[in-house]
């Protein structure tokens, strides 16, 4: 199959406030339940990495934009600091008492992917968002 550049967009409804879902990303004691933690000071332009529970840095990038409880946007970089993808998470509260959050995730790779690679990345997003949902809903 021919390779192409394309975006990945996923969303999931979570029975938790945007503050609770936000904490899944930004509070290390909660984020560790996902299998690691972000290493970041949460200021635009700062480096952002994902560190495994064993202390190994698995990804690196830069925080592009942050709006507390609303948006996290960051890049992923390769070993040569080339941007390979831009990822954003949008947090949207809904429900009569803002008891639900719609988490919208988007990844814009800067490189082309085959259909098989694209499907693998989509499956990874499905698993990751399911884990965020389960973690946030356990905070209730």
N, C-alpha and C positions, 0 to 999 in steps of 0.2 A: 504494500500500500504506500502511496505517496505521503510524505510528511507535510504537515501544515502547522502554521501558528494559529492558535485558537485559545479562547478563554475558557476557564472552568468556573462555573457558577453553581453554588449549592446553597440551600437554605434549610433550616430546621426550626421547628416550633419547640420551645422549651418552657415548661411550667416552672418559671422562676423569674424574678425581676431582672432588669438589665444590670443592676448592681451586683446581683449574685453571679450572673453569667460573666460579667466583667472581672470579678474576683477569680474566676477559674483561670483567666489569662494572667492576671497581675499579682496575685498573692501566692508566693512560692509554696507555702504550706498546702494550699489547695491544688496548685498547678502540678505538684509532684505526684498527685493521684493520676495524672495523665502519663506518667512515666518519665518526667523530667521537669525542667523549669526554664523559664526565659531569664537570660542574663541581660538586664537593661535598666537604665535609670528612668525610662519612660519619658524622655524629652526628645522632640523632633531633632533629627540629625545624629542622634546617638546610635552606637552600635547595638545590635540586638542579636543574640545567639540563643540556640536551644541546647541545653546541657542535660545529658542523660543522668539518671540517678547514680550512675557509676562515676560521674564527673567528666565524662567525655563530651567535648563540644561537637555537636552533630551538624549544626547549621550556623551560618553567619549572614548578617545583613545589616541594614540601617533602618531605623524608625523614620518613616517619611512624614506621617501625620498621625496625630492622636487627639481625640475629643473624648474626655472621660465619659464612660458608660454609653458612648455612641459609635466611636470609630477607632480602629487600629489599622494603620496601613504601613507596610514595611516591605523592603526588598529582601531577596535572597541573593547571595553572591557566591561565586565559585572561589577556589583557592587563590586565583589571581585578582580577586576583588571585582570581577566583571559581574554585572547584574544579570542573573539568569531568570528571575521571576519577580513580579510584584504581587503581593498578597494583601487583601483587605478583608476586614471583618466589620460588618455594620450591625449594630445592636438596636432593634426596634421594639419598644414595648407595645403591647396590645392587651385588650381585655378591659372590662369595666374598671378594674382596680389595678391596671398595669401588672397583672399577675403572670402574663405570658411575655416571653421575648422571642422575637423572630431573629435568629442569627443568620445573617447572609454572608457567605464567604465567597470570595472571588480570587482567582489566581490568573495572572496574565504572564505566561512564559514569554521570554524574549527570544526563544529558540523554537524551531519546528519540532513536532513530535509525530511519530507514526500513530496510526489508530490504536495499536496495541499499547504503546507508551501512554497515550491519552487515557485509555480505559483503566490502566493501572493507577494513574494519578487520580482519576475520578473515584476509584474504589478506595484509595487512601483517604480522600476527603470524606467519603461516606462514613468510614470507620472513625475518623478523627471527630467529626461533628457528633456522631452518636456518643462517643466517649465524653465530649464536652456536655452534652445534654444530660447524660446519666450523672455526671459529677455535679453539675449545677442543681439538678433536681434533688439530689441527696442533701443539699444544703438547707432545704426547706424544713 
